[in-house]
């Protein structure tokens, strides 16, 4: 079984990504990296910088030796009525203001359109190259909090996917299908790995 080193401290992301990789014959090995994120709205830009910084930290801390693939994942939550805010700053916003503050910002907004965008950056130390894989899921911000989110995935209570049954992601804990933003990015990465 091939190993992929995954830099994350977010248990929710790790749990969500583990199953498709295991099914495809890959083992995700968690590496805890605590690197500051750059201030940017674009998840691809954040993920690319974060994979390099996380790899360097993991090597310095002797958490990894020789690796073929080192990955990070970053997801942004983009609300159209707010000009894309909070975007790639979603985790920071949820951690400081609280995800429930989003509803206050949306109080008088008719346009409830929003989307999640995931970027998985893969660093290959042997080639000194980075590849980026993305996934997107469209939906709406509901008028009120709907369901209880995983503590590490706070926006799931504030997002109703277009392709679902009218329930929020928090109300659909088993909705881990091919339409999920993170799953789309993971599937693209797995397809690419199979070609290597």
Buried (B, 14 or more C-beta within 10 A) or exposed (E): EEEBBBBBEBEBBBEBBBEBBEEBEBEBBBBEBEBEBEEBBBBBBBBBBBBBBBBEBBBEEEBBEEBBBBBBBBBBBBBBBBEBBBBBBBBEBBEEEEBEEBBEBBEEEEEBBBBBBBBBBBBBBEEEEBBBBBBBBBBBBBEEBBBEBBEBBBBBBBBBBEEBEEBBBBBBEEBBEEBBBBBBBBBBBBEEBEEE
